[in-house]
Every structure is written in structure tokens, then in C-alpha cells.
Amino acid sequence: MVHRIAVLVLDDFATLDLGIPGQVFWIAEDAAGRRLYEVVTCTPGGRPVRGSAGFSVVPDHDLSILRTADTVVVPGIHGGSPLTDGTVDGEVRDALLSAASRSRLMSICTGAFVLAAAGLLDGRPATTHWRNAARFRSLFPRVLLDPDVLFIDDGDLLTSAGVAAGIDLCLHVIRRDHGSEVANRVARRCVTPPWREGGQAQFIERPLPEPGGATTAPTRAWMLERLGDRLDLATQARHARMSVRTFTRRFREETGLSPARWLSRQRVERARHLLESTDLPVDQVAALSGFGTAVSLRQHLHATVGVAPLTYRHTFKS
């Protein structure tokens, strides 16, 4: 059964946000090449809506299509009542409230203002672009806002920060629905990193190394080839030819994560790939991914995706 994604677009929409669901979900396929998602677009009354870059979009559907959606995505907006006074048109509010009773809801960037204006985020954790955090808090004090993360998955409600974090969220949803192998294929098609942890900081102090300066990128690549080895911090710093203190600082500046947290995420990703694509015993998967024991792998995998290794394999093995 193909999963229907309905993208709800409002006036003054963020143009790149609008394109993300259609691009990322549309190319997701199973091993046989069958599409896993259908993406449709709707607006209030099926009317054209104007974007922030000087063009309009004419949708195929009005809001009634939301009644058939498995997931509803609200792209960011650059203007309108959700941003100015925390309200949303009654037709949009009613359609979202109705959809929330049967569908998964997602927002990209300031699309969170639309969900919050409909009353859907009260008492729930959420995020949005860090530049809009103060305004969001003033308009929606009941929402548990965390402006320091890329995205938040609260089960049936998922929110993300700006543009690139919207891609991260869509890949996360594909991974949640169909496993890491499918999500990684989509990431390769999009030429984007297959995984950035939702809890990673939105603002990375130095996302690109200084020209001619030292960077931890070669050491990260070296570590990815040796995830099954012992890779303590001193070993990493020695490979990078830096002091431990300098290496740790530059690593966090470039990735937004500590070396230990980054390494743990890569090992979990390797374990997920092996569980999906091989019949190796769990003990061997644990060793090859660097966790050492099945108990350690079980703890890390459960903390990340909420299931044990064998359950994960049963769910996602192709």
C-alpha cells in the first residue's frame, strides 16, 4: 500500500521547503523499484498560492484531500497570521485538527507556527528555525519549544528547523517507516548525508573548515572504515595530528556533536545496515559495528529506535 503524503501550502510559502517532500519522498523505492510514497499538494479552496520568491503554485487539490492522507506536511511560511498574531484561517485549522485524528503531521521550519496556531502543539515538544524562536515562544507559550535541535519526533507530530533540517526529517521518517537501507538510497540520490541526528545543534559554529586549516574530516572518514576497531579519543586525535583538546573542539565545531556521540551514531547506523542486509548473528553484527557485545548493541539500538536487534531485523530486512 503506497503511503500518501499531502503537502499543505499557504500563501508566502518558503519555496525550497515546498519542494523537499516531493523530492525526498517521491524517490523512495523498495528493493524491487516500487515507489513507497505518493505526494500530493493542496491549498485552501484549491486556489493558487504565492511563494516568497516571486512565483505562484497552482495545486491539484483542495483541503479535502487531507482526509485521504497518511501524513500531512506543512512547509515553512515567511508571512501571514500564524507568524504575526498566532492565528490561522478557520478552514485550515479545522482541516488540520481533523487530519490529526488519523494522520501523522509534520512541519518544516516555520510550518510549526501553522501547527501551533491550530492548537496541535500545546503541551508537546517542538522545534522551528532558531531565528524565530523568540517570536514562537511569545505567541505559543504552551508549546515545549526546543530551538537548539534539527528536528523532533514526537510520534504523530514531527517538527524541524530550517531547510536542510527538513531534508533530515524526511529521511528520518523514511528510515522510521522502511529502514536505513531505503533511507540511505534516497540520501544518495539527493546527494545529502544519510543521517544527522535530530538532537544535533541547529547552529554549528564552523560548518566548513577554514581554507588551508586543519580539519577532522579525514579522521572521520578513517573512523568510518574502522568502526569495529577500538577508537578511543586519544587514537582519534593522534590520527588527526592534534591534541585531544583541539581535536574535540574542532570536531564539535564541524559536526555539531562530540566525537563519542558521532561515533556512536555511525556504529548504530552500521549495525542497522547489517541487520537489514545480512543474516549475520547479532553477536557478529555487534562486533563489526564496534559495540563489542550483543548486550551493548541492544542497549544502543533500543535507545535510538526503540526496538531490539532481532525485532529490527524482522521489521526491516529486505
N, C-alpha and C positions, 0 to 999 in steps of 0.2 A: 504494500500500500504506500503510495507516494505521499509524503508529508507536505501539506500546503502551508507555505509562508505567505502571509498577507502583509504588505508594507503600507502603512497608513501615512499619507503625506499631507502636510498642511502648508499654507502659504508661508513664504520666506524660508523654505526648507534649505538645509545645508546640502549643497549639491553633491559632494562626494559621499556624504552619509547615505543619501538616497541610493547610490549605485552599489554600495557594499553588499547588502543582502542578495541582490540579483546576481552579482558576480560570484560571491563566495558559495552561496547555497546552490546556485544553478549548476555549478560544475562538479558537485559532489556525486560520485557514482559508486556503485558496488563493484565487486571484482569482475562481474560479467558486463560492466559498462552501462548498467541501467541507472537512470537518474533517481536520486533518493528524495529530492525536494522539487516542488513546483512553487514558483514565486509569482505572485500576482500583486498588482498595485491598485490602491483605491484612494479616493478623496471624498470629502463631504459632497453629496449630490453628484458624484462622478464629474465634478467640474474641473477645468484646468487650474493648476496652482502654479504660482510664480516662485522661482528659486532666487537665491541671493546673488547669482552670477549673471543675471540678465536674460534668462530664458524661462519658458513655461513648460510644464509637463501635462499632457492630456492622458489621464488614466483610462484603463479598460473597465473599471468597476467603481461603484459607489460603496458606501459603508456596509451594505447588506452582505457583501462578500465575506465580511468578518465572521458571519455565522457559520461559514464552512471552513474557517482557518484552524489549523492545529497550533500555529504560532503566529502572533502578531508582532511586527517590528515597527517602532516609531523612530524615524530618523530625527536628527537634530534640527532645530529651527534657530533663526537669527533674529526673530522678532515675533510680535503677536502677544495676545493677552496672557498666555502661560508664563512668558518671561517678564511682562510688565506688572501684572497685578495678581498672578497666580490663579487665573481662571481659565476655563476652556469652554468652547461652544457646547451647548447642551446636547446637540446631536452627537458630537464626538464623545462627550463624557458618557452618555448612555450606551453608545456602541462599545466603548472600552469596558465599561462595567459589565455589560452582557458577555463580552468576549472573555473576561477574566474568570467567569464561572466554568468555562470549558476549554480554554486555550492557554498556552504559555505566552507570556508577554515579555517583550524585550525593548530596550531603548538604546539608541546610540547618542552619545554626547548630551546635548540639551533636550533630546527627546524625553529625558527623565522629567523635565518640567511639565510635559504634557501628561505623563502618567501620574505625577504628583498632583496636578491640578484636578485630575479626575478622582482624586481621593484614594488611589490604589496603592500608594507607598506609605501611608500613615502607619507608624509603628514598625516599618520594615527597613532593613538595611539597603542602602542605595548609593550610587555614585553618579557624578557628572563631571564635566570638564572643570579642572581646578580653578580656571579664571571666573567661573560662575558660582563658585561655592558660597560666597558670602550672600549673594542675592538669593540663591536657593534656600539657604538657612532662614533668611528673613521671611521669605514667602511661605515656606513649608516647615515650620519648627517641629512638627510631629514626625518627620522622616528622620531615620537614623543615618544621616549622611556621613560618608567617608570619602573625602575628596582626594585621598592620597593613594588610591589603587586604580588599576587599569579597568577592572570590571568586578561586579559582584553577582554571584549566582545564588539566589535565594529560592531555588526550586522552581516555582512557577512564575517568578518575577526576576528578570535579569537586567542589569543596567551597566552601561560602560562609559568610559571617558571619551575624549575626542577621537576623531577619525581612525587612526591606526588601532586604537583600543577597540573600536567597533569591529575591525577585522579579527582581532584576538578573540572577541566574544563569539563571533560567528564560528570560528574554528573550534572554540571550546564547546559550543553547542553540538557541532558535528561530531566531535570526539565523544561527547556525552551520549549522543544518540547511536553512533555507529562504530566507535573505537578509534584508536590512534592511527591505524593504517589508512583508513579513509581520510581522516583529517590531514594526515601528512601528505597524501597525494594532492589534496586540494591546496595545501600550502605551497607545494612545489609548483603547481600550475599558476598560483598567484605570485610566485617568487617572493615569498614572505616567510619569516621564521615560523616554524610549525608550532611553537609553544612559547608564550610568555605568560608567566603565572599571573592570575588575577590580582593577587596581593602585591605584585610588584609596584614600585612607586611610579606615579604618573610622570613626575619631573625627574629626569636623570641629568645630573649636573653637567656631564660631558659625554653626550651620546656618541660623538666621534672623537678619535684620538687627535691630538694636536699634530699638525704636519711635522714629520721628522721626529716626533716624540715617541717614547716607549708606550707600548700598548699590551694589554693582556690577551689580545685576540689569538696570537699564535699558541699561547699556552692553553687557551680554551679549546682550540682545535686539537691540540696534542692530548688533552684530557679526554675528549670525546672518543679518541681511538683507543683509550686505555681505561675505560670505565670499570673493568673488572679488577684493576690493579689497586694497590694501596696508594692513595693520592692525598696525603696529608698536606696541610697548608705550607709547611716548610718545603716539601717537594715541589709544590706548585710555584712558590716564589723562586726557588732555585732555578727551575726551568725558565722562568721569565727573567732571570738575572736581576732580580730586585730584592730588596729587604722585604721581610714579611709585612711590615707596616706599610710600605709603599705599595706593594702588590695588593694588599687588602683594600687600600684606599682607591687605587686606580680601578680595580675590579668592580667595586661598587659604583664608581663614577660612570663606568662604561656599560654596566648591565643593570644597575638598579638593585642588585642583590649581593649578598655576601658570597664569597667563594663556596662556603659549605652549603648554603641554600641552593645556589645554582647547580652545584654538583649533584645534590640530592634529586633535584628536578630532572636532570639529564638521566640519572640512573633509573628513576621511575619510568621515564619515557622509554628507555631501552627495555626495561622489563615488560612494559605493556606491549611493545612491538614483538618481543619474543613470545609472549603468551598468546598473542593473536596469530602469529605467523609460523609457529613451530609446535611440535609435540614434546619439547624438552621437559623433563621433570622439573617441578618447582624449585628443588634444591639447585639444579644446574642453572636455571634462569636467574636465581638469586646470586650465584657465583659470577656468572657472566656479566650481570648488570652492576656488580660491585657491592651488593648488600651482604654477601658472605653466607648468610643462613636464610632458610625459608621463613623463620620467625621474623627476622628483620625486614625481609621483603613484605611479608604480610602486614606488618605494622605501617610501613611507609605507603603501601598501596591503599590500605584502608583509610589512612589519613588523607590521601589525595582524592580517591574516587569512591570511597565508602564501601568497598567490597573486598573479599579475599581473592587471592590469585586464581584459584580454580573457578570461582564464580565469574570472575572477569573473563577467563578463557572461554567458559561455556557461553557467555553472553556475546562476545565479540569475535571469536575465532571464525575466520572465513572458510 
